Every structure is written in structure tokens, then in C-alpha cells.
């Protein structure tokens, strides 16, 4: 009798162990499935939130660019053919709450994400235009000399300038009528931005050094002497050294030039290098940089605008990859 009871107890212990193990496996499986479901749900929410954020920033940035176009249009109506750094368009917008620009009935509601906007309009004709290097399909010696002075000032290799001019000439000759299957693959693409000048043979280091001193515009343009830096003025005007150029910039800040005759008078003997084809006191092309931040998500845009009379057109717009900033420490 005792042996029989002992035998039944021994048989139950493995059964209980197996049942316990099965229960633990079921709990683990359920927990894993629940975690996977929660992760999928969280992932879907994050994707929807990111899409909504991209849509919001795109809409808001488009509104900011329209506002920029209005500023440039009003400037053209009020100041005519003269553009200088003392005008409203030249003032950078430091990072500010977008709600500060809204009327009282458009104020942000409680719980809405705060949006911060910053940006700047830059005169694209305050720089040497790479497009000017080619005239009538040939490399312009006069323009090449201007760029050479800038390269020497910035201590950049002149052989890269030679490569740039040859590659630019080839890119401009690559029209749909002249393109063939044999030469298209070897012909460089025509850049739109300064950063893309690496396509024409410049090294990344040279492109970084030229940032702020050169531009890439769709047509040949004069340099606006009202907005050009001392380095650009020195490069653009033969016989003008950097010290004299800096003095002219300081003089210009007090009284912007209203005509090229005023520039010639200020330059004195060096004023003979001023001509209507290469220099101006006004501009048609402007570069706009905008930065939008919603919470810790940042969107940056770059656009090129052209002003023709009362019309301001956007020629191109580039959106940088969206950035996510680290959350602030609490």
C-alpha cells in the first residue's frame, strides 16, 4: 500500500514540472507577441507623426518663401534699381517663434507644438558668377583673370580654376541638339549650386573656401558693388588692392552708391575698371536660406529667386534631409 502511494507521487512530479514549463512557455510567447504588437503600433505612430511633421514643415516653409518673395517685390517697387545691405531684405531673421509673426486671432492654441523660424536673404550677385567664365562658347580671359585674383587671395590652386573653366565650357556645350550617346556620359552636368562645383573638377576643400565668394547663376550677371565683399570687389576691379576695397566697403555702409558714376567717383583712378556689363548697383538674383524647427525636428531649405520688375519667381528649391535634434536634458 505504501509502495503504491509512493509510486503515484513519483509519477506526478514530472507531470507537474512539464505543466509548469508549458505554462511558462505560453506566458513567454504571449509576452513576445504582445511586445511585437506594441512595437508595430509604436512604429506606425512614429511614421505617421514623421509624415505629418514633414507635411507641416513643407507647408510652413512654402509660406515663409512666399513672404520672402513679397519682401523682394516691395523692395523693387520702393528702391528701384538700387539694392544695398541697409535694406530690410538684407536683415537676417534670427530663430523666433512663428507665433510672433501671426495676428492676434491666429495665435497658437494651448497644446500646439511651438514652431521656430530663422532665415536669410543673400544677394546672389554680390559674388563672382561662375557662369561669367564662358562668353560666346569660349573661356573669357578677362573673367578668368578676375577669378584668378580671387583664387590667389584665398590661396587656392590655379590649376583647379583651369579645370573649372574647361569643364564649364563642356557642360554648357552639352545641349540637347549636340548630345549623343557617345559624349553624354563623359560630359559634366551643369551645377545649380556652389556645392555642386565638384562636378566641374573642384576639390571639396576648394568649394568650401569659395563659399560666399562665388555663385552659380543661370546667366551671366554683373557684380553688385553695393553688396559685394572686399575680396570680391578686389577680384572684380583690376588695380584695386584689398586694403582699398575694405575702405570702400566701410564708406559704402554709410552711403550706398546710387549709380555706377558714384562708384567711379569713389574709386578714383581705379574707377576706370568699372563698366556696365560687369558691375551694377542693383540685383535680380537672390538666394534664400530658411530653417524651420518643430520641437526637435529641423527642416532647412535653399532657394534661388529671380526678380523681374514686379514679379519674383522661384527658379529652384532644395530641401535638405530632415534632422532630429537630441531632446534637451531635464
C-alpha positions in Angstrom: 0.0 0.0 0.0 2.8 2.4 0.9 4.8 1.4 -2.1 1.8 2.1 -4.4 1.2 5.7 -2.9 4.9 6.4 -3.3 4.8 5.3 -6.9 1.9 7.7 -7.7 3.7 10.7 -6.0 6.8 10.0 -8.1 4.7 10.0 -11.3 3.0 13.3 -10.5 6.2 15.3 -10.0 7.3 15.1 -13.7 3.8 15.9 -14.8 3.7 19.0 -12.6 7.1 20.0 -13.9 6.0 19.6 -17.5 2.8 21.6 -16.9 4.8 24.4 -15.2 7.2 24.6 -18.1 4.4 24.6 -20.6 2.7 27.5 -18.8 5.9 29.5 -18.7 6.5 29.0 -22.4 2.9 30.1 -23.1 3.4 33.2 -20.9 6.7 34.0 -22.7 5.1 33.5 -26.1 2.2 35.8 -25.2 4.5 38.4 -23.9 6.6 38.3 -27.0 3.6 38.6 -29.3 2.3 41.5 -27.2 5.6 43.3 -27.4 5.8 42.8 -31.1 2.3 44.2 -31.5 3.1 47.2 -29.3 6.3 47.8 -31.3 4.4 47.7 -34.6 1.8 50.1 -33.2 4.5 52.4 -31.9 6.3 52.2 -35.3 3.2 53.1 -37.1 2.5 56.1 -34.9 6.1 57.3 -35.4 5.8 57.0 -39.2 2.5 58.9 -39.2 4.0 61.6 -36.9 7.0 62.0 -39.1 4.9 62.3 -42.2 2.7 64.8 -40.5 5.8 66.7 -39.4 7.2 66.8 -42.9 3.9 68.0 -44.3 3.6 70.7 -41.7 7.2 72.0 -42.3 6.7 71.9 -46.1 3.6 74.0 -45.8 5.1 76.4 -43.3 8.3 76.8 -45.3 6.4 77.4 -48.5 4.6 80.2 -46.7 7.9 81.7 -45.5 9.3 81.7 -49.0 6.1 83.4 -50.3 6.7 86.0 -47.6 10.3 86.4 -48.9 9.1 86.9 -52.4 6.7 89.6 -51.2 9.6 91.4 -49.4 11.7 91.4 -52.5 8.8 92.6 -54.6 8.1 95.5 -52.3 11.8 96.4 -52.2 11.9 96.5 -56.0 8.9 98.9 -56.0 10.3 101.2 -53.4 14.0 101.3 -54.2 14.0 100.8 -58.0 17.3 99.5 -59.5 19.4 100.0 -56.3 20.0 97.2 -53.8 22.2 97.5 -50.7 22.8 95.9 -47.4 20.9 98.6 -45.5 17.5 97.4 -46.9 15.0 95.3 -45.0 15.6 92.2 -47.1 19.2 92.0 -46.0 18.4 91.7 -42.3 18.7 88.0 -41.2 15.8 86.6 -39.2 17.1 85.1 -36.0 15.4 82.0 -34.7 12.0 83.2 -33.5 8.6 81.7 -32.6 6.4 81.7 -35.6 3.5 82.8 -33.4 5.3 86.2 -33.0 4.5 86.8 -36.7 0.8 86.0 -36.5 -2.1 88.3 -35.8 -3.9 88.1 -32.5 -6.7 85.9 -33.8 -4.2 83.4 -35.3 -2.2 82.8 -32.1 -1.1 79.3 -31.2 -3.6 77.3 -29.2 -2.6 75.7 -26.0 -1.1 72.2 -26.7 0.1 73.1 -30.2 3.8 72.4 -30.9 5.9 75.5 -31.0 7.4 76.3 -34.4 10.6 78.3 -34.7 11.7 80.0 -37.9 15.0 81.5 -39.0 16.4 82.5 -42.4 18.3 85.0 -44.5 18.2 86.5 -48.0 21.5 86.9 -49.7 22.3 88.8 -52.8 23.5 86.2 -55.3 25.1 88.9 -57.4 27.3 90.0 -54.5 29.7 87.2 -55.7 31.6 86.3 -58.8 29.3 84.3 -61.1 30.9 81.2 -62.4 28.7 81.4 -65.5 30.5 84.5 -66.5 33.7 82.5 -67.2 32.2 81.5 -70.6 31.3 84.1 -73.3 30.0 83.0 -76.7 31.1 79.5 -76.0 34.7 80.4 -75.2 36.6 81.0 -71.9 36.7 84.7 -71.2 40.3 85.9 -70.4 39.0 88.9 -68.5 36.7 86.8 -66.3 39.4 84.2 -65.9 41.7 86.9 -64.6 39.1 88.0 -62.1 38.7 84.5 -60.7 42.5 84.1 -60.7 42.8 87.1 -58.4 40.2 85.6 -56.0 41.9 82.2 -56.1 45.2 83.8 -55.3 43.7 85.8 -52.4 42.2 82.6 -51.0 45.4 80.6 -51.6 43.7 78.1 -53.9 45.3 76.1 -56.7 45.1 77.9 -60.0 45.1 74.6 -61.9 41.7 73.9 -60.4 40.5 77.1 -61.9 41.7 76.0 -65.3 39.9 72.7 -64.9 36.7 74.5 -63.8 36.7 76.7 -66.9 37.3 73.8 -69.3 34.6 71.6 -67.6 32.1 74.5 -67.5 32.7 75.1 -71.2 32.0 71.4 -71.9 28.9 71.4 -69.7 27.4 74.5 -71.5 28.0 73.0 -74.9 26.1 69.8 -73.9 22.8 71.0 -75.4 20.0 68.5 -76.4 20.9 69.2 -80.0 24.5 68.3 -79.6 24.1 65.4 -77.1 24.9 62.0 -78.5 25.2 58.6 -76.9 29.0 58.8 -77.2 29.7 62.1 -75.5 26.8 62.4 -73.0 28.4 60.0 -70.4 31.7 62.0 -70.5 30.2 65.5 -70.3 29.9 67.0 -66.9 26.5 68.1 -65.6 25.8 71.9 -65.2 25.6 72.7 -61.5 23.0 74.9 -59.9 24.6 75.5 -56.5 28.1 76.3 -55.3 28.4 73.0 -53.5 27.9 71.2 -56.9 31.1 72.8 -58.4 32.8 69.5 -57.5 31.1 68.2 -60.7 33.4 70.6 -62.7 36.6 69.4 -61.1 37.0 71.5 -58.0 38.0 69.7 -54.8 35.6 69.8 -51.8 38.2 71.9 -49.9 38.3 74.5 -52.7 34.5 74.6 -52.9 34.3 75.2 -49.1 36.8 78.0 -49.4 34.8 79.6 -52.3 31.5 79.6 -50.4 30.3 83.1 -50.0 32.6 84.5 -52.8 31.2 82.8 -55.9 27.7 81.8 -57.2 26.3 79.7 -60.0 23.5 81.6 -61.8 21.6 80.6 -65.0 23.0 83.5 -67.0 25.9 86.0 -66.9 25.4 88.7 -64.4 27.2 91.8 -63.2 28.6 92.1 -59.6 26.6 94.3 -57.4 29.2 96.6 -55.9 26.7 97.7 -53.2 26.7 94.2 -51.7 30.0 92.6 -52.7 32.6 91.8 -50.1 36.0 93.4 -50.1 37.5 90.2 -51.6 35.0 90.1 -54.5 35.5 93.8 -55.2 39.3 93.4 -55.3 38.9 90.4 -57.7 36.4 92.2 -59.9 38.2 95.5 -60.2 41.7 95.4 -61.7 44.2 97.6 -59.8 42.2 97.6 -56.6 44.0 96.1 -53.6 42.3 94.5 -50.6 43.0 97.4 -48.2 41.4 99.9 -50.6 38.5 97.6 -51.1 37.9 97.4 -47.4 37.9 101.2 -47.1 35.3 101.3 -49.9 33.1 98.8 -48.1 33.3 101.0 -44.9 32.4 104.1 -47.0 29.6 102.2 -48.7 27.9 101.3 -45.4 27.4 105.0 -44.6 26.1 105.9 -48.0 25.3 103.2 -50.5 26.0 104.0 -54.2 23.1 105.1 -56.3 24.8 104.7 -59.6 28.0 103.4 -61.2 29.1 107.0 -61.7 29.1 107.4 -57.9 31.2 104.2 -57.7 33.7 105.6 -60.2 34.0 108.8 -58.3 34.6 106.9 -55.0 37.2 104.7 -56.7 39.2 107.5 -58.2 41.9 106.1 -60.6 40.7 102.5 -60.1 37.3 103.6 -61.3 38.3 103.1 -64.9 37.7 99.4 -64.4 34.0 99.9 -63.7 31.8 99.0 -66.7 28.1 98.5 -67.2 28.4 94.9 -68.3 30.5 93.6 -65.3 29.2 95.9 -62.5 26.0 97.3 -61.1 24.4 98.8 -58.0 21.3 96.6 -58.1 20.5 92.9 -58.3 18.0 90.5 -59.9 19.0 87.2 -58.3 18.7 86.4 -54.6 19.4 83.3 -52.5 17.1 82.4 -49.6 18.0 80.0 -46.8 15.3 79.0 -44.4 15.3 76.9 -41.2 12.2 75.5 -39.5 12.2 73.8 -36.2 9.2 72.0 -34.7 10.0 70.5 -31.3 13.3 68.7 -32.0 12.7 68.2 -35.8 14.6 70.6 -38.1 14.0 71.3 -41.8 16.3 73.5 -43.9 15.5 74.8 -47.4 17.6 76.7 -50.0 16.0 78.5 -52.9 17.1 80.8 -55.7 14.8 83.7 -56.7 14.8 86.0 -59.7 13.2 89.4 -59.7 11.9 90.8 -63.0 10.1 94.1 -62.5 7.2 93.4 -60.1 7.5 89.6 -60.5 9.6 87.4 -58.2 10.0 83.8 -59.4 11.5 80.8 -57.7 13.9 79.1 -60.1 14.7 76.2 -57.8 14.3 75.0 -54.3 16.3 72.3 -52.5 15.2 70.7 -49.3 17.9 69.2 -47.0 17.3 65.9 -45.3 15.2 66.3 -42.1 17.2 66.4 -38.9 16.2 65.2 -35.5 17.9 67.0 -32.6 18.6 65.3 -29.3 16.0 66.1 -26.7 17.1 68.7 -24.1 18.4 67.3 -20.8 16.0 67.6 -17.9 
